[in-house]
Structures are given as C-alpha cells and as structure tokens.
C-alpha cells in the first residue's frame, strides 16, 4: 500500500518528544498538523480484540501540560461524549511505546487522546456512515486542535475512514472502570460487545416531560459541548425523540433526553443509533449505566 509520510512522522520514529512542561506524551506525531496516513479501502486485515480489557503497564493520567503553547488538562471523565474530527495514526509508528508503556500495534483497535486517562475504553462512531468501533485509548495526541482523536489504521478501516472524518467519541464507563481495575490489580471484569447499527430508520414516540412522568428514571445523553449554542441547537433538533434538554456540568453543556422509563430509553437509544449515527449514553437516576443493559 503506497503511503505519503511527512517529515514530522519520520522525526517521531527516531526520537520521543517531550513537551515544555517535561511530561512525556509519547509519540507526538501530530504536533505540526501533519503525520496522518491515507488508507486504501477494501484491504483485508486480521483484527484482534482480546487485549481491550487487559491490564496495562500502568494507569496513566498525568498532570496539565503544554504543547506549542496550548495547555491540555488530563482528567478522568466517564461522561465524555463529544463530536469532532478524527485522523489516523501513521502505521510507521508500529512498535513504538505509548504514553502508558504499551506497544502500539497497527492491527489493534487503539486510539489517542490529549486528555483521557490511559487506558480508556471508548466507542467511536463515524458520523458519515454510522459505523462504530470500540477502541482502547492508550496514547497521547494528536496535538492538533482540529482533531480530537486519532485511530489506528485497523480501527479506522473498520468504520470506513480513509482520512480525517467527523466522529462521535463516547467513553464506555463500565468497561473503562474494568480496565482501570485490571491495571491497578482489582478483579472487576466486564465483557466488550459492539453494537451493530442498521440502516432502517427507527421511529420513536416522543416521551412526556420528566415532571409529568412517574417511574421515568432514565436519561439518554446525546453529546457534550463546550459551546452552549451548539448544545442548544442539537437539543432543538433532537426534540422529536423526546424531552431533549441541556444540562450544564462544569464547563460542559450536555444534551440529554430526560424523563424516560426503561422501554422508552431503549427505543430512543435504538432510534438515535439507527437514524442519527450516534452512540448515546444512558443514565439511571443520574448514574451512568451500560446503554445496552436495558
């Protein structure tokens, strides 16, 4: 497969980068806006998902750091659910060490993040086609403000990415806790399953307001934004699915459909996956639960 590799990629192959704060961020391949591989579709690749919940060499969050005068603040966030642009990790980095001591493997479903703990388990959905993949976030990057995540070539190929694409990234809280526990020596385990989205539109009856519904302990989270107007716009568009509202938590504006019982929540989740290509999260009485547990 023919590849075009930037000078930044070749530099990253021979030297590890350290940011000005002294925090080792692993392979900072994306700091100049380049370092992205373009894939050819249709290429077969052997995939291996058995490592997803395996213990890592260390559980790594790290302190706040800067790259080219941009500050990043790593934090544990089990509610992380954002949309943005994702790229593809160059395959030339195969075999290099990640920020938490793992070895990058182009055949694994892995990804990078500037702020999520390492490792974190997340579902990434290609918003152009609705395809999703579950990835293990195990490295820092990309240090380009236009991208929120980069995927391994195998993960990118699985969801039909051939270059930069708009995606939704949703942390899976139970699986993330499980891999953290495994790394820290605890014994809680969960299985990793992938949801297959369909192309047949799913209809959903709008739910009544949460104030008028008894037994409506479920809420479905669609996305989270730093910009309130973006959250308001999505909430307005999503009201066809139910009582869509914007909840401010910290610096984030989170769009949720509230006032749902288990049956309505299941219907809303299926409809959002099928019709909107989203990977919604699920809360029960304000606590995160597996979206496929109902």
C-alpha positions as CSV (number, residue, x, y, z in Angstrom):
1,X,0.0,0.0,0.0
2,X,1.5,3.3,-1.0
3,X,1.9,5.9,1.7
4,X,3.0,9.5,1.9
5,X,4.8,10.2,5.1
6,X,5.6,13.7,6.4
7,X,8.9,14.7,7.8
8,X,7.2,15.0,11.2
9,X,6.4,11.3,11.1
10,X,10.0,10.3,10.3
11,X,11.2,12.5,13.1
12,X,8.8,10.9,15.5
13,X,10.1,7.5,14.6
14,X,13.7,8.2,15.7
15,X,13.1,10.4,18.8
16,X,10.5,10.6,21.5
17,X,9.1,14.1,22.1
18,X,8.8,15.8,25.4
19,X,6.6,18.8,25.9
20,X,7.8,22.0,27.6
21,X,6.3,21.0,30.9
22,X,8.5,17.9,31.0
23,X,5.6,15.4,30.7
24,X,6.4,12.6,28.3
25,X,3.4,12.5,25.9
26,X,4.6,9.5,23.9
27,X,4.8,9.8,20.1
28,X,3.8,13.5,19.5
29,X,3.4,12.8,15.8
30,X,0.6,15.2,15.2
31,X,2.0,18.4,16.6
32,X,2.5,20.1,13.3
33,X,-0.8,19.2,11.7
34,X,0.7,16.5,9.5
35,X,1.6,13.0,10.3
36,X,-1.6,11.3,9.1
37,X,-1.9,8.3,6.8
38,X,-4.3,8.0,4.0
39,X,-5.7,4.5,3.7
40,X,-6.9,2.5,0.8
41,X,-10.4,0.9,1.4
42,X,-11.1,-2.8,1.0
43,X,-7.8,-4.0,2.3
44,X,-8.1,-7.1,4.5
45,X,-6.6,-7.0,7.9
46,X,-6.6,-9.5,10.8
47,X,-8.1,-7.9,13.9
48,X,-7.6,-8.9,17.5
49,X,-9.9,-7.6,20.2
50,X,-8.8,-9.8,23.1
51,X,-6.5,-7.1,24.6
52,X,-9.2,-4.4,25.0
53,X,-9.7,-5.0,28.8
54,X,-6.3,-6.4,29.6
55,X,-4.2,-4.8,32.3
56,X,-1.8,-2.0,31.1
57,X,1.8,-1.5,32.3
58,X,0.4,1.5,34.3
59,X,-2.7,3.6,34.7
60,X,-1.7,7.0,33.4
61,X,-3.5,10.3,33.7
62,X,-0.6,12.8,34.1
63,X,-0.7,16.5,35.1
64,X,-1.5,19.5,33.0
65,X,1.0,20.1,30.1
66,X,1.6,22.3,27.2
67,X,2.5,21.6,23.6
68,X,3.3,24.6,21.4
69,X,1.8,27.0,24.0
70,X,-1.5,25.1,24.1
71,X,-2.4,23.7,27.5
72,X,-4.1,20.3,28.0
73,X,-5.5,19.1,31.3
74,X,-5.9,15.3,31.6
75,X,-8.8,14.2,33.7
76,X,-10.9,11.2,34.5
77,X,-14.3,11.8,32.7
78,X,-16.6,8.8,32.5
79,X,-19.3,11.1,30.9
80,X,-17.0,12.1,28.0
81,X,-19.2,12.2,24.9
82,X,-18.0,14.6,22.1
83,X,-18.1,15.0,18.4
84,X,-15.2,16.3,16.3
85,X,-12.6,15.3,13.7
86,X,-10.5,12.2,14.0
87,X,-7.5,11.2,12.0
88,X,-5.4,8.1,11.5
89,X,-2.2,7.2,13.3
90,X,0.7,6.6,10.9
91,X,1.5,2.9,10.5
92,X,5.2,3.8,10.6
93,X,4.8,4.2,14.4
94,X,4.0,0.4,14.7
95,X,6.0,-1.0,17.6
96,X,6.6,2.4,19.3
97,X,5.9,2.8,23.0
98,X,2.7,4.7,24.1
99,X,2.4,7.1,26.9
100,X,1.3,4.4,29.4
101,X,4.0,1.9,28.4
102,X,2.1,-0.2,25.9
103,X,3.3,-1.0,22.4
104,X,1.4,0.5,19.5
105,X,0.2,-2.2,17.1
106,X,-1.5,-1.2,13.8
107,X,-3.6,-4.3,14.0
108,X,-5.2,-3.4,17.3
109,X,-8.3,-1.2,17.9
110,X,-6.5,1.6,19.7
111,X,-6.7,5.4,19.7
112,X,-5.1,8.6,21.1
113,X,-6.5,11.3,23.3
114,X,-5.0,14.5,24.6
115,X,-6.8,14.3,28.0
116,X,-8.4,11.0,28.7
117,X,-6.8,8.5,31.1
118,X,-4.7,5.8,29.6
119,X,-6.1,3.2,29.1
120,X,-9.7,4.3,28.5
121,X,-12.3,2.3,26.6
122,X,-14.5,4.3,24.1
123,X,-16.9,3.8,21.3
124,X,-16.1,5.8,18.2
125,X,-18.8,6.3,15.6
126,X,-18.1,7.6,12.1
127,X,-20.9,10.1,11.6
128,X,-20.6,9.9,7.8
129,X,-21.8,6.2,7.7
130,X,-23.0,5.3,11.3
131,X,-20.3,2.6,11.7
132,X,-18.9,2.2,15.2
133,X,-15.8,0.6,16.7
134,X,-14.8,0.1,20.4
135,X,-11.2,1.2,20.9
136,X,-8.6,1.2,23.7
137,X,-7.2,4.8,24.2
138,X,-3.6,4.2,25.1
139,X,-1.6,7.2,23.9
140,X,-1.5,11.0,24.0
141,X,-2.2,13.0,20.9
142,X,-3.0,14.3,18.3
143,X,-1.6,17.7,19.2
144,X,-3.6,19.4,16.6
145,X,-6.6,21.5,17.7
146,X,-8.6,20.5,14.7
147,X,-8.6,16.8,15.7
148,X,-10.0,15.3,19.0
149,X,-8.6,11.8,18.4
150,X,-6.6,9.6,16.1
151,X,-7.3,6.0,15.4
152,X,-5.1,3.1,14.5
153,X,-5.3,2.1,10.8
154,X,-7.2,-1.1,11.8
155,X,-9.8,0.8,13.8
156,X,-10.1,3.5,11.1
157,X,-10.6,0.9,8.4
158,X,-13.3,-0.8,10.5
159,X,-15.5,2.3,10.4
160,X,-14.8,3.2,6.8
161,X,-12.3,6.1,7.5
162,X,-9.9,6.8,4.7
163,X,-8.7,10.2,6.1
164,X,-9.9,12.8,8.5
165,X,-13.6,12.2,9.4
166,X,-16.2,13.6,11.7
167,X,-16.8,11.2,14.6
168,X,-18.5,10.9,17.9
169,X,-16.4,9.6,20.8
170,X,-18.2,8.2,23.8
171,X,-16.3,6.8,26.9
172,X,-17.8,3.4,28.0
173,X,-17.8,3.9,31.8
174,X,-18.2,0.2,32.9
175,X,-15.5,-1.1,30.6
176,X,-13.2,1.8,31.4
177,X,-13.6,1.1,35.1
178,X,-12.9,-2.6,34.4
179,X,-9.6,-1.9,32.6
180,X,-8.6,0.6,35.3
181,X,-9.3,-2.0,37.9
182,X,-7.4,-4.7,36.0
183,X,-4.4,-2.3,35.7
184,X,-4.5,-1.4,39.4
185,X,-4.9,-5.0,40.5
186,X,-8.6,-5.1,41.1
187,X,-10.8,-8.0,39.9
188,X,-13.9,-6.4,38.4
189,X,-14.4,-7.6,34.8
190,X,-16.8,-6.8,32.0
191,X,-17.2,-8.0,28.5
192,X,-16.8,-5.9,25.5
193,X,-19.5,-6.1,22.9
194,X,-20.1,-4.0,19.8
195,X,-23.5,-2.7,18.7
196,X,-24.3,-3.2,15.0
197,X,-26.2,-0.3,13.6
198,X,-28.8,-0.7,10.9
199,X,-29.7,1.5,8.0
200,X,-33.5,1.1,8.5
201,X,-34.9,4.2,10.2
202,X,-36.4,3.5,13.7
203,X,-39.3,5.6,14.8
204,X,-39.8,6.7,18.4
205,X,-42.7,8.2,20.2
206,X,-41.7,11.4,22.0
207,X,-41.6,10.9,25.7
208,X,-43.6,13.1,28.1
209,X,-41.8,15.7,30.2
210,X,-39.9,14.3,33.2
211,X,-42.0,16.3,35.6
212,X,-45.2,14.6,34.3
213,X,-43.9,11.0,34.2
214,X,-43.7,8.6,37.1
215,X,-41.0,5.9,37.0
216,X,-39.0,7.9,34.5
217,X,-35.6,7.3,36.0
218,X,-33.7,7.1,32.7
219,X,-31.9,9.8,30.7
220,X,-30.2,9.4,27.4
221,X,-27.1,11.6,26.7
222,X,-26.5,12.5,23.1
223,X,-23.4,14.7,23.2
224,X,-21.5,17.2,25.3
225,X,-20.2,20.6,24.1
226,X,-18.1,23.5,25.4
227,X,-20.3,25.9,23.4
228,X,-23.8,26.4,24.8
229,X,-25.2,27.5,21.5
230,X,-24.1,24.2,19.9
231,X,-25.8,22.2,22.7
232,X,-29.0,24.3,22.3
233,X,-29.0,23.7,18.6
234,X,-28.7,19.9,19.0
235,X,-31.3,19.8,21.7
236,X,-33.8,21.7,19.5
237,X,-33.2,19.2,16.6
238,X,-33.5,16.2,18.9
239,X,-36.8,17.0,20.5
240,X,-38.5,14.8,18.0
241,X,-37.1,11.9,20.1
242,X,-38.4,13.2,23.5
243,X,-37.8,15.9,26.1
244,X,-34.4,17.0,25.0
245,X,-32.7,19.4,27.4
246,X,-29.3,21.0,28.0
247,X,-27.6,20.2,31.4
248,X,-24.6,22.3,32.4
249,X,-22.0,20.3,34.3
250,X,-18.7,22.1,35.0
251,X,-17.6,23.7,31.7
252,X,-19.6,21.3,29.6
253,X,-23.2,21.6,28.2
254,X,-24.6,18.1,27.9
255,X,-27.6,17.3,25.7
256,X,-29.9,14.7,27.2
257,X,-33.4,13.3,26.6
258,X,-34.9,13.0,30.0
259,X,-38.0,11.5,31.7
260,X,-37.7,8.0,30.2
261,X,-38.7,4.6,31.5
262,X,-36.7,1.6,30.5
263,X,-38.7,0.8,27.4
264,X,-38.7,4.4,26.1
265,X,-35.0,4.7,26.8
266,X,-34.3,1.5,24.8
267,X,-36.4,2.9,21.9
268,X,-34.7,6.2,22.0
269,X,-31.2,4.7,22.0
270,X,-32.0,2.4,19.1
271,X,-33.5,5.3,17.1
272,X,-30.5,7.6,17.7
273,X,-28.1,4.9,16.6
274,X,-30.0,4.0,13.5
275,X,-31.3,7.4,12.4
276,X,-28.6,9.7,13.6
277,X,-25.5,7.6,13.7
278,X,-25.0,8.5,17.3
279,X,-23.6,6.5,20.2
280,X,-25.7,7.7,23.1
281,X,-25.0,7.2,26.8
282,X,-27.5,6.1,29.4
283,X,-28.1,7.3,32.9
284,X,-30.3,5.8,35.6
285,X,-31.2,8.2,38.4
286,X,-28.2,10.3,37.4
287,X,-25.7,7.4,37.4
288,X,-24.1,6.0,34.3
289,X,-25.1,2.5,33.2
290,X,-24.4,0.4,30.2
291,X,-26.5,1.6,27.3
292,X,-27.2,-2.0,26.3
293,X,-28.3,-3.1,29.8
294,X,-32.0,-2.4,29.2
